[in-house]
Structures are given as structure tokens and as C-alpha cells.
Amino acid sequence: MRKNPAFSLVAFFIFIVSCHTAYQAQSLQYKAYRINDSQQKDSSVLMLIKPYGDSVNKSMSDVVGFAEKTLDKKQPEGTLGNFMVDAFFAMAKEKYNTQVDVGFLNFGGIRLTQLPAGNVTRGKIFELMPFDNLLILQKMKGDVLQQLLDLIAAKGGWPVAGLTMQIRNKKAMNVMIGGKPIDMSTIYTTMNSDFIANGGDNADMLRPIPQITNGYLMRDALFDYIKKLKSEGKNISAKEENRVTHAE
Amino acid sequence: MLNRKQFIKRGVSAARAMIIGPTVMEAADYFSPLRLTILHTNDTHSRMDPFPMDGGRNQGLGGVAARAQLIEKIRQEEEHVLLLDAGDIFQGTPYFNLYKGEPEIKAMAAMNYDACTIGNHDFDAGMENLATQLTRHANFPMLVTNYDFAGTPMEQKTQPYKILKKGKLRIGVFGVSIEGRGLIPDNLFGATKYLDPVQKANEAANKLKKDEYCDMIICLSHLGYQYKDNKVSDEILAKESENIDLIIGGHTHTFFDSPVTYKNRKGDDIIVNQVGWAGIVLGRLDFEFTKFSGKKLAGNHNISVSQKTGG
């Protein structure tokens, strides 16, 4: 590429005056390095995190339960979500000592993609539910509940307890609660996290509804439920039960 | 003949450069194009240790100590390296429940991150906690241009953008993050004002390009890669952007097979990349730069993309 020297000189002066905007990215080579435990480690970073890790391991390594099989996070319905929402639903009834019609967990509230089969540690439950969210109740009419179910349908399906529904065109169809079709004027007692009840995940229809709360943490509900299962001689387990399905 | 590195090291002034003449400089540039290596993470979510060996699909993956070692190795091999993160540093393991982000920020400081943006979960232990952790332990800026923190504990704890100089290159980096309402609990998001990320991103990029003469402009984004509805995302930002060369994304925990190229509003190439979550992957993007030679390049700006072999 030959250039006129006079032009180059002019160009160069422009470059000196402006000083900048002189380079442009022309090509990109990419690579994704998978990081794993067998690779060499930086000793100073290991030293830095060790005191934190030692104390985390001390308080988090207790085995609290046993998973019979690997539970997976999945939409519209998955075993991990069903286990968690069943835990919340059961513990809500017990801790609030009341009838609860339906229970929900937002899909994004499942913070692991998998709960592997085998021993489950205290730390694993913290990873599954790291937030200090509260388990709360709300009473709402069927028409408001239907709005929430439509949101759940539009978002591809969340773990639910006490109801079955189908997703069609981002709406909840054929909703059955306690074996009966949803009734728009009936008042239902619903269980949720305070995160969702406060309008999280765009559940704006729940914002104005008063929350019944006793400060019970959702994570504690998981620990209590696993304990309860144990006392009944049961392990951690769940099935897909067509609670939420896509309509044909 | 002087190569560029020696040239810079001798601190040659513009006057001296003129005596030596442009042809020498141009020749030097011609024979050794400038390279910049960008390393990046997103949504590391307090994953200090590798995933435990419990039979899960991610077992043994991740871990800050192995990441730090790899980063150090690349820094020894490459002259110009940037290390960036796209937010959600906090929340996900008991480390965060117990220490509220202190070991996460300390580890990033030890790895010499150049900049990060803010993710929704970085609010999880409160804005005051985030401000404290950054003030005490960070040696890198948190960049966000579309949150107004006036009157909150995070006021003046972030910057809209930062110019990072690597040899002759001026790299402008800024951050954008996601709408807090409906995602971050009101009591945590507080009085933070969320501003239009596309508008603020274009404002920042234009400023970095035209007023700050940056050679490359990088957006650290916690908007998320793409959505089924029309919610603003990296994909939408890329298409509606001007002057941004690269979006390093996060939030949707998307593992890209390769970076994705879009055409911006002017028809120029813009690259988007994201590396999943939990520090399972460290992304590497090696850019090569050529000189403008003073005239406006004809046509649109294209960037050729290929997979790096070896290394």
C-alpha cells in the first residue's frame, strides 16, 4: 500500500494535533477457558480465602438430609422446584396453623440448577436458597390469582403447589385448585415469598395485598421440612406430576 | 530501527517524533499491529471454591484461585491485558451469607480487576454494605451510567465510565445495569433511580469516542443477553447503539459458544459476549488494531472474528 508522502505528513500532523482516535479494532480471536479444580492455583489467593473458607466449611458441612435421586431445575415443571414448593407449602400450613390453598416459588428463586443425589449439606441448602426471603401468606380473590397465574404462564411456568394449570399463549388455562376449577370471586389463601409478594419478578398485582407474616425464613422452611421428612422416615425426593404443562 | 515499545519507553515527544518522521512510525505500526487481550467474567455469585465433587454437572468447575493463576499466566504472555466483570459478584454461596461480599471483593482486588459493573444481586446485603465492601477492599472501579444513586449510600461510590490506557490504546469502559423495580426488592433498591440504559449507553459512548478520543469502547452490561419479550437486553442495546465496539454481558447466565456480532445503528460491527456464571469460564478476547492513517475509513467498520487456537 503506497502512500503519497505529502499526504502522510498532513495526516501525521492531524494525528499529532488530535493525538487520539488513531486505532481501530480489526480482528478478534476468542477463547473460553473452563476453570477447574485440577488446574494450578494461585497460592496467594488460596491463602487469602482460606480463613473465610475454613469458617464456611465448619458451619456448612453438616449433612442435613439425603436426596434419593438428582433433582433438576426445569420449566414448565421440574423435580427440584416441586420439592422446594412442597416444602414451603407444608411448612406454611404448619407455621401459620391455617389452611393454605396454593403455594408458589418463582423459577428464578431456585438458585442451583441441580440438587445432586446423595448427602445434602447445610451449605447446599444455603446455595439453593441463599436469600433471607420470608415465607408469607396473602388472601386474594380468584381474579387476582388468575393474573398471577397468567404471569407465571408468560414466564414459562413456576413451581406450584395445590393447583394444576396449562400454559396456552402465555395464559394460564384449565386452572384447578383443590380439584375444582378456579372461581374468580372466591377468596384463596396463597403462599409466596415476600420477594414476589412485594412485586418481585413483575408480580405487580400482589403489591397492594396485605401480607400475613411471622418472620419465618424460606431457608429455615427447607431445613424444617427435611427434618420433618426424616422424622417420618423419608428422604428428599420429588416427581414431575403435570402440575404445570403446555397445552397442545 | 525502533520498534514501538522501545519508542514509547524512551518517552519520545511529539517534536522528536516529527524529526524521525511519520514513515518510521508507520512502518513500526505496520509490522507490529497493536494487540489487546480482554479477559472477562460475569455472575460469579460468590463462588470462591470450585463446585463440590458431589456428582453434580458442575462438579470441580470454577474457583477463584485457579482463575487467578490463569489470569497471571496470560498477563505474563501478553503485554496489554484488561480484566473486566459484568456484575452479580455477590450472593450464591454461604461465603456471602457469612461475610457479605468481603472475600469476593478481596479476591477480585488480588486478581487486579480493571473494572466491573453492578448487578442486581450486588444490592442483596444492602447498599450500605456494598459501599463499605467497595471502599474497604476494592482497587478497581464499579462502573454504571444508568443508575442515579443521589441520596443513597452508594452516592459517589460508582463512576459512569473509566478510560484505561494500554500502551498507545485508549480504551473507554462504561457500565449499564438492569431495571431494579420488580427485580430488586424496594427496600434494597431504595432511592436509586434507573435511567434508560440505551440512551445512557449511547451518551457515554459518544462522549468516550468524541471527547475522550478512545480507540475502543467497551460496555459492561448487566441487562441480560436477550428476552422473549421486548425487555431491553444486550441484543437490543447492540442494535440501537453507536460507537460501542464490545458488550460484555451478564445476568442471564448465558454460556456463549462464540461471541455474537451485530450491526449497530450505523451499520458498524459490535460484538457481544457472556460466559455463563459462577466463574466456570474465563472469557478471552484478543483484539488486533490497525492505525487509521488520518483519513476516515471508507464504508462500515467490520471486525473479523475467529476462534483462538492454542494458548
Interface residues (C-beta under 8 A of the other chain):
Chain A: K3 P5 S8 L9 V10 A11 F12 I14 F15 I16 S18 C19 H20 T21 A22 Y23 Q24 A25 Q26 S27 L28 Q29 Y30 K31 A32 Y33 R34 I35 N36 D37 S38 Q39 Q40 K41 D42 S43 S44 V45 L46 L48 I49 Y52 G53 S55 V56 S59 M60 T70 R111 T113 Q114 P116 A117 G118 N119 G123 K124 F126 E127 P130 F131 D194 F195 N198 G199 G200 D201 N202 A203 D204
Chain B: A14 A17 M18 P22 T23 M25 E26 P33 L34 L36 S46 M48 D49 P50 M53 D54 G55 G56 R57 N58 Q59 G60 L61 G62 G63 V64 A65 A66 R67 A68 Q69 L70 E72 Q91 G92 T93 P94 Y95 F96 N97 L98 Y99 E102 P103 K106 A107 A110 M111 D124 K168 L169 R170 R181 G182 L183 P185 D186 K209 E212 Y213 C214 D215 M216 D245 F255 F256 S258 P259 I271 N273 V275 G279 I280 V281 L282 G283 R284 L285 D286 F287 E288 F289 T290 K291 F292 S293 G294 K295 L297 H301 I303 S304 V305 S306 Q307 K308 G311
